[in-house]
Amino acid sequence: MDRVARNETIQIDRLKLGLYETNSYILTCPRTGDSVLVDAPAEASQMLKALKGTHPRYILITHSHTDHIGALSELKSKLRVPIGVHRLDAKGYQYKQI
């Protein structure tokens, strides 16, 4: 995991996961510990480990290509948080459309 940025209002960490080393980001509020996971490419266990100590609130999907949602099903069942995705990518999926 690489720290991309941190200040008093946000911390951004990047993970490179799966066969294609697809980027996934964790956005965390340093004050509250609330976090958002952006994309779920693969290796759910690695993402869950990176989220430890935070309070996941959402999973956001940038687009629904396989290399961005490979671990989504497992993460959805373990985290039990809403999933946000653009309505054009939500066809056939049970996502909260944003």
A tleap script that builds the chain and sets N, CA, C and O, in Angstrom:
source leaprc.protein.ff14SB
mol = sequence {
  NMET ASP ARG VAL ALA ARG ASN GLU THR ILE
  GLN ILE ASP ARG LEU LYS LEU GLY LEU TYR
  GLU THR ASN SER TYR ILE LEU THR CYS PRO
  ARG THR GLY ASP SER VAL LEU VAL ASP ALA
  PRO ALA GLU ALA SER GLN MET LEU LYS ALA
  LEU LYS GLY THR HIE PRO ARG TYR ILE LEU
  ILE THR HIE SER HIE THR ASP HIE ILE GLY
  ALA LEU SER GLU LEU LYS SER LYS LEU ARG
  VAL PRO ILE GLY VAL HIE ARG LEU ASP ALA
  LYS GLY TYR GLN TYR LYS GLN CILE
}
set mol.1.N position { 0.854 -1.174 0.000 }
set mol.1.CA position { 0.000 0.000 0.000 }
set mol.1.C position { 0.896 1.232 0.000 }
set mol.1.O position { 1.872 1.317 0.745 }
set mol.2.N position { 0.540 2.171 -0.847 }
set mol.2.CA position { 1.283 3.427 -0.953 }
set mol.2.C position { 0.421 4.583 -0.456 }
set mol.2.O position { -0.753 4.682 -0.815 }
set mol.3.N position { 0.989 5.443 0.356 }
set mol.3.CA position { 0.296 6.653 0.790 }
set mol.3.C position { 0.429 7.686 -0.313 }
set mol.3.O position { 1.543 8.072 -0.666 }
set mol.4.N position { -0.678 8.134 -0.857 }
set mol.4.CA position { -0.691 9.115 -1.941 }
set mol.4.C position { -0.732 10.526 -1.375 }
set mol.4.O position { -0.057 11.426 -1.876 }
set mol.5.N position { -1.530 10.714 -0.324 }
set mol.5.CA position { -1.666 12.047 0.270 }
set mol.5.C position { -2.193 11.915 1.689 }
set mol.5.O position { -2.860 10.942 2.039 }
set mol.6.N position { -1.879 12.913 2.489 }
set mol.6.CA position { -2.457 13.000 3.833 }
set mol.6.C position { -2.363 14.434 4.309 }
set mol.6.O position { -1.317 15.078 4.228 }
set mol.7.N position { -3.486 14.910 4.807 }
set mol.7.CA position { -3.513 16.188 5.499 }
set mol.7.C position { -4.547 16.078 6.607 }
set mol.7.O position { -4.961 14.969 6.942 }
set mol.8.N position { -4.970 17.179 7.179 }
set mol.8.CA position { -5.894 17.107 8.312 }
set mol.8.C position { -7.311 16.686 7.919 }
set mol.8.O position { -8.117 16.361 8.792 }
set mol.9.N position { -7.629 16.686 6.620 }
set mol.9.CA position { -8.992 16.341 6.207 }
set mol.9.C position { -9.119 15.032 5.443 }
set mol.9.O position { -10.212 14.472 5.367 }
set mol.10.N position { -8.014 14.529 4.871 }
set mol.10.CA position { -8.122 13.284 4.107 }
set mol.10.C position { -6.780 12.559 4.043 }
set mol.10.O position { -5.709 13.165 4.024 }
set mol.11.N position { -6.891 11.250 4.011 }
set mol.11.CA position { -5.740 10.397 3.763 }
set mol.11.C position { -6.107 9.520 2.574 }
set mol.11.O position { -7.192 8.940 2.545 }
set mol.12.N position { -5.218 9.416 1.596 }
set mol.12.CA position { -5.471 8.608 0.404 }
set mol.12.C position { -4.363 7.572 0.285 }
set mol.12.O position { -3.181 7.903 0.201 }
set mol.13.N position { -4.781 6.304 0.279 }
set mol.13.CA position { -3.841 5.199 0.120 }
set mol.13.C position { -4.188 4.432 -1.150 }
set mol.13.O position { -5.359 4.280 -1.498 }
set mol.14.N position { -3.151 3.950 -1.839 }
set mol.14.CA position { -3.353 3.209 -3.091 }
set mol.14.C position { -2.832 1.785 -2.932 }
set mol.14.O position { -1.761 1.551 -2.371 }
set mol.15.N position { -3.619 0.847 -3.442 }
set mol.15.CA position { -3.205 -0.544 -3.512 }
set mol.15.C position { -3.177 -0.933 -4.979 }
set mol.15.O position { -4.049 -0.517 -5.742 }
set mol.16.N position { -2.198 -1.718 -5.385 }
set mol.16.CA position { -2.132 -2.255 -6.743 }
set mol.16.C position { -2.400 -3.742 -6.620 }
set mol.16.O position { -1.613 -4.478 -6.024 }
set mol.17.N position { -3.527 -4.185 -7.194 }
set mol.17.CA position { -4.001 -5.537 -6.925 }
set mol.17.C position { -4.322 -6.315 -8.193 }
set mol.17.O position { -4.678 -5.746 -9.225 }
set mol.18.N position { -4.190 -7.604 -8.088 }
set mol.18.CA position { -4.581 -8.492 -9.168 }
set mol.18.C position { -3.542 -8.617 -10.259 }
set mol.18.O position { -2.474 -8.009 -10.201 }
set mol.19.N position { -3.873 -9.410 -11.242 }
set mol.19.CA position { -2.993 -9.712 -12.358 }
set mol.19.C position { -2.518 -8.457 -13.081 }
set mol.19.O position { -1.367 -8.386 -13.512 }
set mol.20.N position { -3.389 -7.481 -13.214 }
set mol.20.CA position { -3.059 -6.249 -13.943 }
set mol.20.C position { -2.569 -5.128 -13.033 }
set mol.20.O position { -2.363 -4.002 -13.487 }
set mol.21.N position { -2.384 -5.432 -11.749 }
set mol.21.CA position { -2.010 -4.422 -10.757 }
set mol.21.C position { -2.914 -3.196 -10.841 }
set mol.21.O position { -2.450 -2.057 -10.895 }
set mol.22.N position { -4.200 -3.461 -10.851 }
set mol.22.CA position { -5.203 -2.403 -10.938 }
set mol.22.C position { -5.218 -1.586 -9.649 }
set mol.22.O position { -5.152 -2.135 -8.549 }
set mol.23.N position { -5.306 -0.282 -9.804 }
set mol.23.CA position { -5.347 0.610 -8.642 }
set mol.23.C position { -6.676 0.512 -7.918 }
set mol.23.O position { -7.741 0.443 -8.532 }
set mol.24.N position { -6.586 0.508 -6.615 }
set mol.24.CA position { -7.727 0.644 -5.728 }
set mol.24.C position { -7.309 1.675 -4.696 }
set mol.24.O position { -6.149 1.703 -4.283 }
set mol.25.N position { -8.227 2.514 -4.279 }
set mol.25.CA position { -7.889 3.584 -3.340 }
set mol.25.C position { -8.743 3.481 -2.088 }
set mol.25.O position { -9.906 3.080 -2.143 }
set mol.26.N position { -8.158 3.845 -0.976 }
set mol.26.CA position { -8.896 3.975 0.272 }
set mol.26.C position { -8.779 5.428 0.698 }
set mol.26.O position { -7.682 5.938 0.925 }
set mol.27.N position { -9.918 6.081 0.803 }
set mol.27.CA position { -9.995 7.471 1.247 }
set mol.27.C position { -10.469 7.447 2.696 }
set mol.27.O position { -11.526 6.895 3.001 }
set mol.28.N position { -9.689 8.041 3.579 }
set mol.28.CA position { -10.012 7.979 5.003 }
set mol.28.C position { -9.997 9.371 5.608 }
set mol.28.O position { -9.116 10.179 5.316 }
set mol.29.N position { -10.973 9.641 6.446 }
set mol.29.CA position { -10.996 10.871 7.227 }
set mol.29.C position { -10.141 10.642 8.471 }
set mol.29.O position { -10.485 9.789 9.290 }
set mol.30.N position { -9.036 11.375 8.641 }
set mol.30.CA position { -8.178 11.175 9.807 }
set mol.30.C position { -8.872 11.458 11.147 }
set mol.30.O position { -8.491 10.899 12.176 }
set mol.31.N position { -9.877 12.316 11.128 }
set mol.31.CA position { -10.571 12.678 12.377 }
set mol.31.C position { -11.526 11.593 12.845 }
set mol.31.O position { -11.552 11.240 14.024 }
set mol.32.N position { -12.323 11.058 11.896 }
set mol.32.CA position { -13.376 10.103 12.267 }
set mol.32.C position { -12.996 8.654 12.003 }
set mol.32.O position { -13.553 7.741 12.614 }
set mol.33.N position { -12.055 8.443 11.101 }
set mol.33.CA position { -11.711 7.083 10.696 }
set mol.33.C position { -12.643 6.516 9.646 }
set mol.33.O position { -12.453 5.384 9.202 }
set mol.34.N position { -13.666 7.293 9.231 }
set mol.34.CA position { -14.563 6.844 8.169 }
set mol.34.C position { -13.769 6.672 6.885 }
set mol.34.O position { -12.885 7.473 6.582 }
set mol.35.N position { -14.090 5.616 6.125 }
set mol.35.CA position { -13.347 5.366 4.897 }
set mol.35.C position { -14.280 4.991 3.754 }
set mol.35.O position { -15.416 4.562 3.955 }
set mol.36.N position { -13.753 5.171 2.546 }
set mol.36.CA position { -14.435 4.796 1.309 }
set mol.36.C position { -13.423 4.014 0.486 }
set mol.36.O position { -12.275 4.430 0.332 }
set mol.37.N position { -13.858 2.885 -0.036 }
set mol.37.CA position { -13.019 2.083 -0.917 }
set mol.37.C position { -13.412 2.391 -2.351 }
set mol.37.O position { -14.591 2.331 -2.700 }
set mol.38.N position { -12.439 2.718 -3.181 }
set mol.38.CA position { -12.695 3.015 -4.588 }
set mol.38.C position { -12.125 1.870 -5.417 }
set mol.38.O position { -10.913 1.663 -5.470 }
set mol.39.N position { -13.013 1.140 -6.053 }
set mol.39.CA position { -12.743 -0.032 -6.883 }
set mol.39.C position { -12.326 -1.233 -6.043 }
set mol.39.O position { -11.712 -1.099 -4.984 }
set mol.40.N position { -12.679 -2.409 -6.550 }
set mol.40.CA position { -12.442 -3.671 -5.846 }
set mol.40.C position { -11.899 -4.701 -6.824 }
set mol.40.O position { -12.581 -5.675 -7.145 }
set mol.41.N position { -10.665 -4.491 -7.305 }
set mol.41.CA position { -10.151 -5.310 -8.402 }
set mol.41.C position { -9.921 -6.781 -8.078 }
set mol.41.O position { -10.330 -7.643 -8.856 }
set mol.42.N position { -9.288 -7.088 -6.971 }
set mol.42.CA position { -8.926 -8.466 -6.623 }
set mol.42.C position { -8.383 -8.469 -5.198 }
set mol.42.O position { -8.253 -7.421 -4.566 }
set mol.43.N position { -8.071 -9.656 -4.708 }
set mol.43.CA position { -7.416 -9.791 -3.410 }
set mol.43.C position { -8.184 -9.105 -2.289 }
set mol.43.O position { -7.669 -8.208 -1.622 }
set mol.44.N position { -9.416 -9.539 -2.094 }
set mol.44.CA position { -10.267 -8.950 -1.057 }
set mol.44.C position { -9.581 -8.944 0.298 }
set mol.44.O position { -9.738 -7.993 1.063 }
set mol.45.N position { -8.826 -9.986 0.607 }
set mol.45.CA position { -8.163 -10.049 1.914 }
set mol.45.C position { -7.176 -8.908 2.098 }
set mol.45.O position { -7.035 -8.387 3.204 }
set mol.46.N position { -6.496 -8.514 1.038 }
set mol.46.CA position { -5.559 -7.390 1.118 }
set mol.46.C position { -6.300 -6.075 1.382 }
set mol.46.O position { -5.845 -5.238 2.161 }
set mol.47.N position { -7.445 -5.911 0.719 }
set mol.47.CA position { -8.228 -4.688 0.931 }
set mol.47.C position { -8.799 -4.644 2.336 }
set mol.47.O position { -8.793 -3.594 2.979 }
set mol.48.N position { -9.294 -5.778 2.816 }
set mol.48.CA position { -9.824 -5.823 4.176 }
set mol.48.C position { -8.732 -5.518 5.194 }
set mol.48.O position { -8.973 -4.821 6.180 }
set mol.49.N position { -7.544 -6.036 4.958 }
set mol.49.CA position { -6.410 -5.744 5.842 }
set mol.49.C position { -6.085 -4.254 5.833 }
set mol.49.O position { -5.822 -3.667 6.883 }
set mol.50.N position { -6.103 -3.642 4.650 }
set mol.50.CA position { -5.802 -2.207 4.523 }
set mol.50.C position { -6.890 -1.348 5.172 }
set mol.50.O position { -6.607 -0.237 5.620 }
set mol.51.N position { -8.114 -1.839 5.227 }
set mol.51.CA position { -9.226 -1.096 5.828 }
set mol.51.C position { -9.279 -1.224 7.350 }
set mol.51.O position { -10.019 -0.497 8.012 }
set mol.52.N position { -8.494 -2.149 7.903 }
set mol.52.CA position { -8.495 -2.336 9.362 }
set mol.52.C position { -8.177 -1.027 10.064 }
set mol.52.O position { -7.289 -0.285 9.644 }
set mol.53.N position { -8.900 -0.753 11.122 }
set mol.53.CA position { -8.701 0.481 11.866 }
set mol.53.C position { -9.496 1.648 11.310 }
set mol.53.O position { -9.454 2.750 11.858 }
set mol.54.N position { -10.227 1.410 10.213 }
set mol.54.CA position { -11.105 2.444 9.658 }
set mol.54.C position { -12.548 1.974 9.774 }
set mol.54.O position { -12.819 0.838 10.161 }
set mol.55.N position { -13.456 2.859 9.435 }
set mol.55.CA position { -14.889 2.548 9.456 }
set mol.55.C position { -15.415 2.667 8.029 }
set mol.55.O position { -15.857 3.743 7.626 }
set mol.56.N position { -15.374 1.571 7.250 }
set mol.56.CA position { -15.838 1.643 5.861 }
set mol.56.C position { -17.302 2.079 5.779 }
set mol.56.O position { -18.155 1.560 6.499 }
set mol.57.N position { -17.579 3.035 4.896 }
set mol.57.CA position { -18.933 3.553 4.720 }
set mol.57.C position { -19.506 3.247 3.337 }
set mol.57.O position { -20.715 3.059 3.202 }
set mol.58.N position { -18.660 3.196 2.312 }
set mol.58.CA position { -19.104 2.952 0.937 }
set mol.58.C position { -18.017 2.232 0.154 }
set mol.58.O position { -16.835 2.297 0.491 }
set mol.59.N position { -18.444 1.544 -0.898 }
set mol.59.CA position { -17.553 1.082 -1.951 }
set mol.59.C position { -18.003 1.810 -3.204 }
set mol.59.O position { -19.169 1.720 -3.588 }
set mol.60.N position { -17.098 2.525 -3.842 }
set mol.60.CA position { -17.410 3.226 -5.086 }
set mol.60.C position { -16.704 2.516 -6.234 }
set mol.60.O position { -15.527 2.170 -6.137 }
set mol.61.N position { -17.439 2.304 -7.315 }
set mol.61.CA position { -16.899 1.624 -8.482 }
set mol.61.C position { -16.809 2.639 -9.624 }
set mol.61.O position { -17.806 3.255 -10.000 }
set mol.62.N position { -15.603 2.802 -10.169 }
set mol.62.CA position { -15.418 3.777 -11.248 }
set mol.62.C position { -16.034 3.288 -12.548 }
set mol.62.O position { -16.588 4.080 -13.311 }
set mol.63.N position { -15.943 1.995 -12.804 }
set mol.63.CA position { -16.601 1.361 -13.949 }
set mol.63.C position { -16.584 -0.141 -13.710 }
set mol.63.O position { -15.805 -0.633 -12.894 }
set mol.64.N position { -17.437 -0.867 -14.413 }
set mol.64.CA position { -17.637 -2.274 -14.064 }
set mol.64.C position { -16.861 -3.260 -14.925 }
set mol.64.O position { -17.348 -4.361 -15.183 }
set mol.65.N position { -15.677 -2.896 -15.369 }
set mol.65.CA position { -14.817 -3.881 -16.027 }
set mol.65.C position { -14.360 -4.894 -14.975 }
set mol.65.O position { -14.226 -4.562 -13.797 }
set mol.66.N position { -14.126 -6.113 -15.408 }
set mol.66.CA position { -13.774 -7.194 -14.497 }
set mol.66.C position { -12.579 -6.860 -13.611 }
set mol.66.O position { -12.543 -7.247 -12.443 }
set mol.67.N position { -11.604 -6.146 -14.160 }
set mol.67.CA position { -10.417 -5.839 -13.354 }
set mol.67.C position { -10.666 -4.754 -12.305 }
set mol.67.O position { -9.747 -4.380 -11.576 }
set mol.68.N position { -11.890 -4.248 -12.223 }
set mol.68.CA position { -12.243 -3.263 -11.192 }
set mol.68.C position { -13.275 -3.791 -10.204 }
set mol.68.O position { -13.539 -3.156 -9.183 }
set mol.69.N position { -13.864 -4.956 -10.502 }
set mol.69.CA position { -14.910 -5.490 -9.619 }
set mol.69.C position { -14.677 -6.945 -9.224 }
set mol.69.O position { -15.587 -7.582 -8.694 }
set mol.70.N position { -13.497 -7.481 -9.465 }
set mol.70.CA position { -13.220 -8.889 -9.196 }
set mol.70.C position { -13.466 -9.323 -7.767 }
set mol.70.O position { -13.874 -10.461 -7.535 }
set mol.71.N position { -13.232 -8.460 -6.817 }
set mol.71.CA position { -13.413 -8.802 -5.400 }
set mol.71.C position { -14.674 -8.172 -4.806 }
set mol.71.O position { -14.896 -8.246 -3.597 }
set mol.72.N position { -15.486 -7.563 -5.642 }
set mol.72.CA position { -16.641 -6.814 -5.139 }
set mol.72.C position { -17.627 -7.687 -4.378 }
set mol.72.O position { -18.103 -7.293 -3.313 }
set mol.73.N position { -17.937 -8.848 -4.897 }
set mol.73.CA position { -18.918 -9.712 -4.250 }
set mol.73.C position { -18.483 -10.086 -2.826 }
set mol.73.O position { -19.279 -10.016 -1.890 }
set mol.74.N position { -17.230 -10.477 -2.678 }
set mol.74.CA position { -16.727 -10.846 -1.350 }
set mol.74.C position { -16.700 -9.639 -0.410 }
set mol.74.O position { -17.084 -9.746 0.754 }
set mol.75.N position { -16.249 -8.505 -0.915 }
set mol.75.CA position { -16.202 -7.297 -0.079 }
set mol.75.C position { -17.593 -6.845 0.325 }
set mol.75.O position { -17.814 -6.428 1.463 }
set mol.76.N position { -18.528 -6.928 -0.609 }
set mol.76.CA position { -19.903 -6.529 -0.311 }
set mol.76.C position { -20.466 -7.380 0.828 }
set mol.76.O position { -21.107 -6.854 1.738 }
set mol.77.N position { -20.229 -8.683 0.781 }
set mol.77.CA position { -20.773 -9.561 1.812 }
set mol.77.C position { -20.083 -9.363 3.164 }
set mol.77.O position { -20.720 -9.518 4.206 }
set mol.78.N position { -18.803 -9.027 3.162 }
set mol.78.CA position { -18.085 -8.865 4.421 }
set mol.78.C position { -18.242 -7.474 5.026 }
set mol.78.O position { -18.348 -7.339 6.245 }
set mol.79.N position { -18.257 -6.452 4.197 }
set mol.79.CA position { -18.343 -5.085 4.709 }
set mol.79.C position { -19.777 -4.613 4.928 }
set mol.79.O position { -20.041 -3.810 5.822 }
set mol.80.N position { -20.692 -5.110 4.119 }
set mol.80.CA position { -22.114 -4.735 4.226 }
set mol.80.C position { -22.325 -3.223 4.204 }
set mol.80.O position { -23.005 -2.656 5.059 }
set mol.81.N position { -21.720 -2.587 3.196 }
set mol.81.CA position { -21.872 -1.148 3.008 }
set mol.81.C position { -22.484 -0.899 1.633 }
set mol.81.O position { -22.414 -1.768 0.764 }
set mol.82.N position { -23.077 0.265 1.423 }
set mol.82.CA position { -23.641 0.574 0.098 }
set mol.82.C position { -22.548 0.645 -0.964 }
set mol.82.O position { -21.397 0.986 -0.691 }
set mol.83.N position { -22.956 0.309 -2.184 }
set mol.83.CA position { -22.055 0.374 -3.335 }
set mol.83.C position { -22.579 1.445 -4.269 }
set mol.83.O position { -23.763 1.465 -4.607 }
set mol.84.N position { -21.687 2.338 -4.684 }
set mol.84.CA position { -22.069 3.401 -5.602 }
set mol.84.C position { -21.389 3.206 -6.943 }
set mol.84.O position { -20.198 2.903 -7.016 }
set mol.85.N position { -22.169 3.387 -8.009 }
set mol.85.CA position { -21.658 3.255 -9.371 }
set mol.85.C position { -22.503 4.128 -10.281 }
set mol.85.O position { -23.682 4.354 -10.006 }
set mol.86.N position { -21.924 4.610 -11.343 }
set mol.86.CA position { -22.668 5.404 -12.308 }
set mol.86.C position { -23.794 4.554 -12.904 }
set mol.86.O position { -23.614 3.354 -13.111 }
set mol.87.N position { -24.918 5.143 -13.173 }
set mol.87.CA position { -26.088 4.395 -13.647 }
set mol.87.C position { -25.827 3.646 -14.946 }
set mol.87.O position { -26.443 2.604 -15.175 }
set mol.88.N position { -24.948 4.131 -15.795 }
set mol.88.CA position { -24.682 3.432 -17.054 }
set mol.88.C position { -23.864 2.157 -16.852 }
set mol.88.O position { -23.855 1.282 -17.718 }
set mol.89.N position { -23.189 2.050 -15.731 }
set mol.89.CA position { -22.446 0.836 -15.413 }
set mol.89.C position { -23.215 -0.095 -14.479 }
set mol.89.O position { -22.743 -1.192 -14.180 }
set mol.90.N position { -24.371 0.318 -14.022 }
set mol.90.CA position { -25.102 -0.448 -13.018 }
set mol.90.C position { -26.024 -1.508 -13.595 }
set mol.90.O position { -26.595 -2.292 -12.837 }
set mol.91.N position { -26.187 -1.559 -14.893 }
set mol.91.CA position { -27.090 -2.548 -15.496 }
set mol.91.C position { -26.689 -3.964 -15.080 }
set mol.91.O position { -25.526 -4.352 -15.191 }
set mol.92.N position { -27.653 -4.710 -14.610 }
set mol.92.CA position { -27.400 -6.088 -14.235 }
set mol.92.C position { -26.790 -6.270 -12.855 }
set mol.92.O position { -26.578 -7.403 -12.423 }
set mol.93.N position { -26.506 -5.188 -12.161 }
set mol.93.CA position { -25.908 -5.270 -10.837 }
set mol.93.C position { -26.833 -4.611 -9.828 }
set mol.93.O position { -27.634 -3.746 -10.185 }
set mol.94.N position { -26.725 -5.014 -8.583 }
set mol.94.CA position { -27.524 -4.405 -7.527 }
set mol.94.C position { -26.672 -3.365 -6.809 }
set mol.94.O position { -26.243 -3.570 -5.673 }
set mol.95.N position { -26.438 -2.266 -7.478 }
set mol.95.CA position { -25.655 -1.172 -6.931 }
set mol.95.C position { -26.588 -0.024 -6.591 }
set mol.95.O position { -27.679 0.091 -7.148 }
set mol.96.N position { -26.154 0.811 -5.684 }
set mol.96.CA position { -26.830 2.090 -5.479 }
set mol.96.C position { -26.334 3.006 -6.593 }
set mol.96.O position { -25.135 3.266 -6.699 }
set mol.97.N position { -27.232 3.485 -7.403 }
set mol.97.CA position { -26.832 4.329 -8.528 }
set mol.97.C position { -26.583 5.743 -8.046 }
set mol.97.O position { -27.373 6.302 -7.285 }
set mol.98.N position { -25.459 6.327 -8.503 }
set mol.98.CA position { -25.153 7.703 -8.116 }
set mol.98.C position { -24.937 8.537 -9.358 }
set mol.98.O position { -24.666 9.733 -9.259 }
savepdb mol mol.pdb
quit
